[in-house]
């Protein structure tokens, strides 16, 4: 797998209509052939003419024999419902090299709305790959969990990305987002502004605990299966009180803690994060995020303005980090033969390899997900709530939403 993936990134993007010739399932979620396993064993569709597009030429259409739903080869393409074919390989490279979305738009000659839309498509495909990973993988290493702090829109809305990373492979297993209340030293004016924000909205008091509980619940089957192999799984964290509280709220993991199948190793966050420190993997991941994502660079002017958009870009980063980035960077110019983080995590499932091969071509749906993990669902379906924007106009408190539903993002960003 470590030779296939770099070649995928290096290759130029070809129109997806050249790789999709027949439908794989019925797009109607209420049809029996919506499920790919059922559709693969029946001849469920018939040809239903074609239509011409300026961007991609002639497109074949099909009709389901069971429910009558029509579709085309474009329905199953990552470029579904678009009027231009973007270079997604180049977009991946620019996203991982600290470029902002408007900056990418200027390079590619595309509008901000187009770039944001393509990032969303890549994010869902990245989540689809991780969904298959969690459905097929066997945990063969210890894990570390810690929080990565950044902010959404302004420093009055700090956030915490809780990440779970493999201790040996530095494989990025999962992530959740939590909004926080601003803390630390502030001027009197900043305290007044925070007080105004508190009148409208305050971050949940136990947000980190609740979000960690959600993520650990998703990971509990993976940890339990690993613990049954007569090898205790070690979970390393710092002394944050939310972590032991979250572990106790997951019944399966709480039982493992009592029987010794799971060992919670708590380490001081002030200890040097050298390679011998069990928290080194999360610190290494934090550095990669700071280095490769423009919105998380120190004193950045590219800050994220919407939580769901931030998480979509984090999902793209997760895919690139796990499957495309060498486990260790050196001075070698040609990295095609370098082992990836996924290689060290022993991810060799044919289903994962097949899903990665379709990453830049096919469109994946949440209804076909296998693991049904909540941390994936939150990002995929835009379930994260955003803080309000608070301004003072003529002495009056005015609030509006920082983020709108996906269909309203473009208007909001241009306002």
C-alpha positions as CSV (number, residue, x, y, z in Angstrom):
1,X,0.0,0.0,0.0
2,X,2.9,2.4,0.6
3,X,3.8,2.4,-3.1
4,X,0.2,2.8,-4.4
5,X,-0.8,5.9,-2.4
6,X,2.0,8.3,-3.3
7,X,1.5,7.4,-7.0
8,X,-2.1,8.3,-6.6
9,X,-1.2,11.8,-5.3
10,X,1.5,12.3,-8.0
11,X,-0.9,11.4,-10.8
12,X,-2.9,14.0,-12.6
13,X,-6.7,14.1,-12.1
14,X,-8.7,12.7,-15.0
15,X,-12.4,13.4,-15.5
16,X,-14.4,10.9,-13.4
17,X,-16.9,10.2,-16.2
18,X,-14.1,8.2,-17.9
19,X,-13.8,5.9,-14.9
20,X,-17.5,5.4,-14.0
21,X,-19.4,3.6,-16.8
22,X,-22.3,1.9,-14.9
23,X,-24.2,2.8,-11.7
24,X,-23.2,0.8,-8.6
25,X,-26.5,1.3,-6.6
26,X,-29.8,3.1,-6.8
27,X,-29.5,6.6,-5.3
28,X,-33.0,6.3,-3.8
29,X,-32.3,5.5,-0.1
30,X,-35.7,3.8,0.2
31,X,-35.0,1.4,-2.6
32,X,-33.8,-2.2,-1.9
33,X,-30.9,-1.6,-4.4
34,X,-29.6,1.4,-2.5
35,X,-27.3,-1.0,-0.7
36,X,-24.3,-1.9,-2.8
37,X,-24.3,-5.6,-1.7
38,X,-27.8,-6.0,-2.9
39,X,-27.3,-4.1,-6.2
40,X,-24.2,-6.1,-7.0
41,X,-26.1,-9.4,-7.3
42,X,-29.0,-8.1,-9.5
43,X,-29.4,-6.4,-12.8
44,X,-31.5,-3.7,-11.3
45,X,-31.1,-0.8,-13.9
46,X,-31.8,-0.2,-17.5
47,X,-30.4,2.4,-19.9
48,X,-32.4,5.6,-20.0
49,X,-30.8,7.7,-22.7
50,X,-28.1,10.3,-22.3
51,X,-27.5,14.1,-22.1
52,X,-24.8,16.4,-23.2
53,X,-22.7,18.8,-21.0
54,X,-20.2,21.4,-22.0
55,X,-17.8,20.3,-19.3
56,X,-17.8,16.5,-19.7
57,X,-19.5,15.7,-23.0
58,X,-22.1,13.0,-23.2
59,X,-23.3,11.5,-19.9
60,X,-25.2,8.2,-19.9
61,X,-28.4,7.9,-17.9
62,X,-30.0,4.9,-16.2
63,X,-33.3,4.0,-14.5
64,X,-34.0,1.7,-11.6
65,X,-36.3,-1.2,-12.5
66,X,-37.5,-1.5,-8.9
67,X,-38.4,2.1,-7.9
68,X,-38.1,4.0,-11.2
69,X,-35.4,6.4,-9.9
70,X,-33.2,7.8,-12.6
71,X,-29.5,8.6,-12.3
72,X,-26.4,9.0,-14.5
73,X,-22.7,8.2,-14.2
74,X,-22.3,11.7,-12.9
75,X,-24.4,10.8,-9.9
76,X,-21.7,8.6,-8.5
77,X,-18.8,10.9,-9.3
78,X,-17.1,13.2,-6.8
79,X,-17.9,16.0,-9.3
80,X,-21.6,15.4,-9.0
81,X,-23.6,18.5,-9.6
82,X,-20.7,20.6,-10.7
83,X,-20.0,22.6,-13.9
84,X,-16.2,22.4,-13.8
85,X,-13.7,19.7,-13.1
86,X,-11.3,20.9,-10.4
87,X,-7.8,19.5,-9.9
88,X,-8.4,17.8,-6.6
89,X,-4.8,16.4,-6.4
90,X,-3.5,20.0,-6.5
91,X,-6.1,21.0,-3.9
92,X,-4.9,18.3,-1.5
93,X,-1.3,19.5,-1.9
94,X,-2.2,23.1,-1.3
95,X,-4.4,22.3,1.8
96,X,-1.6,20.4,3.3
97,X,1.0,23.2,2.6
98,X,-0.7,25.8,4.8
99,X,-2.5,27.7,2.1
100,X,-5.7,29.5,2.8
101,X,-8.9,28.9,0.8
102,X,-9.0,32.3,-0.9
103,X,-5.3,31.8,-1.7
104,X,-6.0,28.5,-3.3
105,X,-8.8,30.0,-5.2
106,X,-6.4,32.6,-6.7
107,X,-3.9,29.9,-7.7
108,X,-6.6,27.8,-9.4
109,X,-8.7,30.5,-10.9
110,X,-11.7,29.4,-8.9
111,X,-14.1,31.3,-6.6
112,X,-14.0,30.8,-2.8
113,X,-17.4,29.0,-3.0
114,X,-16.0,26.4,-5.5
115,X,-12.9,25.7,-3.3
116,X,-15.0,25.4,-0.2
117,X,-17.4,23.0,-2.0
118,X,-14.5,20.8,-3.2
119,X,-13.0,20.7,0.2
120,X,-16.3,19.4,1.5
121,X,-16.3,16.6,-1.1
122,X,-12.8,15.6,-0.2
123,X,-13.6,15.6,3.5
124,X,-16.5,13.2,3.1
125,X,-14.3,10.9,1.0
126,X,-11.7,11.1,3.7
127,X,-14.3,10.3,6.4
128,X,-15.4,7.4,4.2
129,X,-11.9,6.0,4.2
130,X,-11.7,6.3,8.0
131,X,-15.1,4.7,8.3
132,X,-13.8,1.6,6.5
133,X,-10.6,1.7,8.6
134,X,-12.6,1.5,11.9
135,X,-14.8,-1.2,10.5
136,X,-11.8,-3.4,9.5
137,X,-8.8,-2.6,11.7
138,X,-7.5,-4.5,14.6
139,X,-5.8,-2.3,17.2
140,X,-2.2,-3.5,17.5
141,X,-0.7,-0.7,19.5
142,X,-1.2,1.5,22.5
143,X,-2.9,4.9,22.0
144,X,-2.5,8.4,23.3
145,X,-5.2,11.1,23.7
146,X,-4.8,14.8,24.3
147,X,-6.3,18.1,23.4
148,X,-5.1,20.6,20.7
149,X,-6.3,24.1,21.3
150,X,-7.0,26.7,18.6
151,X,-9.9,29.0,18.0
152,X,-13.0,29.7,15.8
153,X,-13.3,33.1,14.3
154,X,-11.8,35.0,17.2
155,X,-9.9,34.4,20.4
156,X,-13.2,34.9,22.3
157,X,-14.2,31.4,21.0
158,X,-11.3,29.1,21.7
159,X,-11.8,25.4,20.9
160,X,-10.2,22.1,21.7
161,X,-9.6,19.3,19.2
162,X,-9.3,16.1,21.2
163,X,-7.2,13.6,19.2
164,X,-6.5,9.9,19.5
165,X,-3.1,8.8,18.1
166,X,-1.3,5.5,17.8
167,X,1.7,5.3,20.2
168,X,3.9,3.5,17.7
169,X,2.5,4.5,14.3
170,X,1.3,8.0,15.0
171,X,-1.8,7.0,13.1
172,X,-4.6,9.6,13.6
173,X,-7.5,7.5,14.7
174,X,-10.2,10.0,15.6
175,X,-11.0,13.6,16.6
176,X,-13.8,15.6,18.2
177,X,-14.2,19.4,18.5
178,X,-15.2,21.3,21.7
179,X,-15.9,25.0,22.0
180,X,-14.5,26.6,25.2
181,X,-14.9,29.8,27.1
182,X,-12.0,32.3,26.8
183,X,-9.6,32.1,29.7
184,X,-6.3,33.5,30.6
185,X,-5.1,37.1,31.1
186,X,-7.4,39.8,29.5
187,X,-7.6,43.5,29.5
188,X,-10.6,45.2,31.0
189,X,-12.0,45.8,27.6
190,X,-11.6,42.2,26.7
191,X,-13.3,41.1,29.9
192,X,-16.3,43.4,29.0
193,X,-16.5,41.8,25.6
194,X,-16.5,38.4,27.1
195,X,-19.2,39.4,29.5
196,X,-21.4,40.5,26.5
197,X,-20.8,37.2,24.8
198,X,-21.7,35.3,28.0
199,X,-25.1,37.1,28.0
200,X,-25.9,35.4,24.7
201,X,-24.0,32.1,24.8
202,X,-21.6,30.2,27.0
203,X,-19.7,27.0,26.1
204,X,-20.9,23.9,27.9
205,X,-19.2,23.4,31.3
206,X,-18.4,19.8,30.7
207,X,-18.0,20.0,26.9
208,X,-14.6,18.2,26.8
209,X,-15.8,15.4,29.0
210,X,-19.0,14.8,26.9
211,X,-17.2,14.9,23.6
212,X,-14.5,12.6,24.8
213,X,-17.2,10.2,26.0
214,X,-18.7,10.2,22.5
215,X,-15.3,9.5,20.9
216,X,-14.3,6.8,23.4
217,X,-17.7,5.1,22.9
218,X,-16.9,4.8,19.2
219,X,-13.5,3.5,19.9
220,X,-14.5,1.1,22.7
221,X,-15.2,-2.0,20.4
222,X,-11.7,-1.5,18.9
223,X,-10.1,-1.3,22.4
224,X,-12.2,-4.2,23.8
225,X,-11.2,-6.5,20.9
226,X,-7.5,-5.6,21.4
227,X,-7.8,-6.3,25.1
228,X,-9.2,-9.8,24.5
229,X,-5.9,-10.8,22.9
230,X,-4.3,-11.2,26.3
231,X,-2.6,-7.8,26.0
232,X,-3.7,-4.8,28.0
233,X,-4.2,-1.6,26.0
234,X,-2.5,1.4,27.5
235,X,-4.2,4.8,27.0
236,X,-1.9,7.7,27.8
237,X,-3.3,11.1,28.6
238,X,-2.3,14.1,30.7
239,X,-3.9,15.0,34.0
240,X,-7.0,16.7,32.6
241,X,-9.9,15.7,34.8
242,X,-12.2,15.2,31.8
243,X,-10.4,12.0,30.6
244,X,-11.0,9.7,33.6
245,X,-14.5,11.0,33.9
246,X,-15.1,10.2,30.2
247,X,-13.7,6.7,30.6
248,X,-16.0,6.0,33.5
249,X,-19.0,7.1,31.4
250,X,-18.3,4.4,28.8
251,X,-19.4,1.1,30.5
252,X,-17.3,-1.2,28.3
253,X,-14.1,0.8,29.0
254,X,-14.9,1.2,32.7
255,X,-15.2,-2.6,33.0
256,X,-11.8,-3.0,31.2
257,X,-10.2,-0.5,33.7
258,X,-11.4,-2.7,36.6
259,X,-10.2,-5.9,35.1
260,X,-6.8,-4.6,33.8
261,X,-7.6,-5.0,30.1
262,X,-7.2,-1.2,29.8
263,X,-4.6,0.8,31.6
264,X,-5.1,4.6,31.9
265,X,-1.6,6.1,32.1
266,X,-1.8,9.8,33.3
267,X,1.3,11.9,32.7
268,X,2.1,15.5,33.5
269,X,1.6,17.8,30.6
270,X,4.8,19.7,31.7
271,X,7.0,16.7,31.1
272,X,9.3,17.0,28.2
273,X,7.6,15.6,25.1
274,X,10.6,13.5,23.9
275,X,10.2,10.3,22.0
276,X,10.3,8.3,25.3
277,X,7.3,10.2,26.6
278,X,4.1,8.3,26.0
279,X,2.4,11.6,25.0
280,X,5.0,12.2,22.2
281,X,2.5,10.9,19.5
282,X,-0.1,13.6,20.2
283,X,2.6,16.2,20.5
284,X,4.0,15.1,17.2
285,X,0.5,15.4,15.6
286,X,0.0,18.8,17.1
287,X,3.2,20.0,15.5
288,X,2.1,18.6,12.1
289,X,-1.2,20.4,12.4
290,X,0.4,23.7,13.3
291,X,2.9,23.3,10.5
292,X,0.5,22.2,7.7
293,X,-2.8,23.8,8.4
294,X,-2.9,27.6,7.9
295,X,-5.8,28.2,10.3
296,X,-3.9,26.7,13.2
297,X,-0.6,28.5,12.7
298,X,0.4,30.7,15.7
299,X,-0.9,34.2,15.2
300,X,-2.6,33.2,12.0
301,X,-4.8,35.5,9.9
302,X,-6.4,32.4,8.2
303,X,-8.5,31.4,11.2
304,X,-11.5,29.2,10.6
305,X,-14.8,30.9,10.8
306,X,-17.1,27.9,11.0
307,X,-16.8,24.8,13.1
308,X,-18.1,22.3,10.6
309,X,-15.7,23.8,7.9
310,X,-12.8,23.5,10.4
311,X,-13.7,19.8,11.0
312,X,-13.9,19.1,7.3
313,X,-10.4,20.5,6.8
314,X,-9.3,18.4,9.8
315,X,-10.7,15.3,8.1
316,X,-8.7,16.0,4.9
317,X,-5.6,16.5,7.1
318,X,-6.3,13.2,8.8
319,X,-6.4,11.4,5.4
320,X,-3.2,13.0,4.2
321,X,-1.4,12.4,7.4
322,X,-2.4,8.8,7.7
323,X,-2.0,7.5,4.2
324,X,0.1,10.0,2.2
325,X,2.7,11.4,4.6
326,X,5.9,9.4,5.3
327,X,6.1,8.1,8.9
328,X,9.4,10.1,9.3
329,X,10.6,12.9,7.1
330,X,14.2,13.0,5.9
331,X,16.2,14.6,3.1
332,X,15.1,12.1,0.5
333,X,13.5,13.8,-2.5
334,X,11.7,10.6,-3.7
335,X,9.4,9.4,-1.0
336,X,7.4,6.9,-3.0
337,X,8.9,3.9,-1.1
338,X,8.7,5.5,2.4
339,X,6.4,3.8,4.8
340,X,3.3,5.6,5.9
341,X,1.6,5.9,9.3
342,X,-1.0,3.5,8.0
343,X,1.7,0.9,7.3
344,X,3.0,1.0,10.9
345,X,-0.6,0.8,12.1
346,X,-0.9,-2.5,10.2
347,X,-3.8,-1.3,8.0
348,X,-3.8,-3.7,5.1
349,X,-7.4,-4.4,4.5
350,X,-8.3,-4.7,0.8
351,X,-11.5,-2.7,1.5
352,X,-9.4,0.3,2.7
353,X,-7.1,0.1,-0.3
354,X,-10.1,0.0,-2.7
355,X,-11.7,3.0,-1.0
356,X,-8.4,4.9,-1.2
357,X,-8.2,4.2,-4.9
358,X,-11.6,5.7,-5.4
359,X,-10.8,8.8,-3.3
360,X,-10.4,11.3,-6.2
361,X,-13.1,9.8,-8.4
362,X,-16.2,8.5,-6.6
363,X,-18.8,10.0,-4.4
364,X,-19.5,8.3,-1.1
365,X,-22.7,8.5,0.9
366,X,-23.3,8.5,4.7
367,X,-26.0,5.9,4.2
368,X,-23.3,3.4,3.1
369,X,-21.1,3.9,6.2
370,X,-20.2,0.8,8.0
371,X,-19.0,1.8,11.5
372,X,-21.7,4.5,12.1
373,X,-19.3,6.3,14.4
374,X,-20.7,9.5,16.0
375,X,-17.5,11.5,15.6
376,X,-17.6,10.8,11.8
377,X,-21.3,11.5,11.6
378,X,-20.9,14.9,13.3
379,X,-18.5,16.1,10.6
380,X,-20.3,14.5,7.7
381,X,-23.7,15.8,8.5
382,X,-22.6,19.2,9.9
383,X,-23.9,18.6,13.4
384,X,-21.5,20.9,15.2
385,X,-23.1,24.0,16.6
386,X,-21.4,27.3,16.2
387,X,-21.1,30.2,18.7
388,X,-22.9,33.4,18.0
389,X,-21.2,36.6,16.9
390,X,-21.6,39.4,19.3
391,X,-21.2,43.1,18.4
392,X,-22.1,46.3,20.0
393,X,-24.0,48.8,17.9
394,X,-25.1,52.1,19.5
395,X,-24.8,50.5,22.9
396,X,-27.1,47.7,21.9
397,X,-26.2,44.0,22.0
398,X,-26.7,42.4,18.5
399,X,-26.2,38.7,17.9
400,X,-26.2,36.7,14.7
401,X,-25.0,33.2,13.9
402,X,-21.3,32.8,12.9
403,X,-22.3,29.9,10.7
404,X,-25.4,29.0,8.7
405,X,-26.5,25.7,7.2
406,X,-24.3,24.4,4.4
407,X,-26.5,26.0,1.7
408,X,-26.1,29.4,3.3
409,X,-22.3,29.5,3.8
410,X,-21.5,31.2,0.6
411,X,-23.8,34.2,1.3
412,X,-22.4,34.5,4.9
413,X,-18.8,34.5,3.8
414,X,-19.4,37.2,1.1
415,X,-21.3,39.5,3.6
